[in-house]
Amino acid sequence: MKKPRGVVAVYLAVALFLVLCKTARAEDNTIRQPGDHPFYYVEIEPHLDFAWFDYAGYGENDVGIGLGVRASIPFLKNGFVPTINNTAAIGFGFDYMYFGCAGAVGGCGVSALYFPVVLQWNFYVAQRFSVFGEPGFSFNYAFYSRDACGTACTGAVPNDFFPGFVFEVGGRYHINEHFALTGRIGFPDITFGVSFM
């Protein structure tokens, strides 16, 4: 029996998280030093997006590509577990995804706007490496790219707002205290970008 894509994403996300934690643990014991992490007021993260689910809510399972940005504002310098090196932040984002003609519905290419709001729980597991989990929800708007596919756009399905949930895990490689390479995987997408802190 074929597993739903959401279940596969959770398996991949957990596997990636465990591998990253094991790699980082071998490097040093920063995780056992609460407060030993960069201090910042806001993290700005522009990124590339790769959607691999029914992102637009139209029953299409084609891959999309796009651009986005995330802003995360820390609210706990020493996170939910006081004995380890962790922080918590609220993240807000904006992403534009384009599915092109592969995701066409009624002869129309599909695009989507995605507005996630997440709780970002960070774990500083090594001097240059941190991991995070991001549960949350999103407000989404899917719409047609009219005549983008060279055929008449029939408008069989209307442009629409729809809600969604978010569950992602990721990691950062900290080049210095104010700049990092950042990636995440989960539902609804995969992102690669840079973080300015």
Summary of the structure (lengths in Angstrom):
residues: 197
radius of gyration: 18.4
end to end distance: 44.7
largest distance: 60.9
contacts: 641
relative contact order: 0.21
helix: 13%
strand: 57%
